[in-house]
Amino acid sequence: MDRPPIGVPVSNEPSPAMAKRSFQTHNNITGGGLLLYLFLFLGIQTCYQVIEIFKLTMKDPGITSPDRREEYMETVNKLAMNGVVFIISIVIGIAALCIYFRKRLPVHDLFVSEQKMTGKTFINIFFIFFAGQAVGQILGVVIEKLLNLIGMSNAETAKALEGIFGSPAMILYATILGPIAEELVFRGFLMRRFQAWGKLFAIVMTALLFGLFHMNLVQTPYCILIGLVFGYIAMEYGIQWSIIMHIINNGALAFGMEMLSKAIGEEKSNYIFLAFLGVCLIAGIIILIANRRKMAEYISSNRTERPRYFWAILTPTILIVILLTLAMILLTLLLSMAANLG
């Protein structure tokens, strides 16, 4: 290697190529953790469903006949919503991540907090969070209308998701254990690893991957939006608060609305839900406007170089996760359309 000209100081700063390589090496390991979790999460559920469907068709071959298609699809949907299998998959997945990151990210680093949560702050974040969900719901309606223009629909996927509270095990998963697992994965292991490149980068990347992880166009848009809020909460106030907010969303709200729908009817409960989101949207907008300078300062002081987002997406393991989840979103959409046509 040629020596620099005399009088020119030798820089310890890495070259752009070296910086990119170091960045992608670090994030390749991070993405590898998510890929491992995704593989276990989907793999365990898929193996269970394949085995059960095989046993079912061996016992009752006629169930796959065209005239029994509705019965067969209902059985398959029930298999896909087995809460015990979901719980087993996340327990094994979290255990695998603890082992995978044991020398790269101590578990206690997941619970770091920089600020103390106050009652006022929690209320403000509560309204901003559900304002984000309101925007996500509106975006979901827009997406459905656009899909309808090209002869596609999310209707069957949305209908299938309504059965998520169909058993005690699934209720336990959806309201408590699922939120805890998702926060540990995304706002824990992934976010703290991504934080090496800046807070904003970590929050945005985990929100994107969190949304894609849900693998359907019903949930993905608003999960990306609320993932930004989850990320900020965990980054500044500790992951325990993002877990609490996640449980409130899935448990107190989603499950609560499900129970309310059964008690007073779907139409009335929908009006109550829309009214709640409307209030939160207005309050959230007011809070954001009042704190716009603080937000601008936070973004400005915690931003990272824009090329890093592009580098991150092209990191092999992260790219595989993105392509795999996009493929699942497309598959879910096609299956939903096929079921709707049928």
Helices and strands as residue ranges (DSSP letters): H 16-59, G 61-64, G 66-68, H 69-80, H 83-100, G 107-111, H 119-149, H 155-161, G 162-165, H 168-172, I 173-177, H 178-182, I 183-190, H 191-194, G 195-197, H 199-213, H 220-237, H 239-247, I 248-255, H 256-264, H 266-290, H 292-302, H 307-313, H 316-341
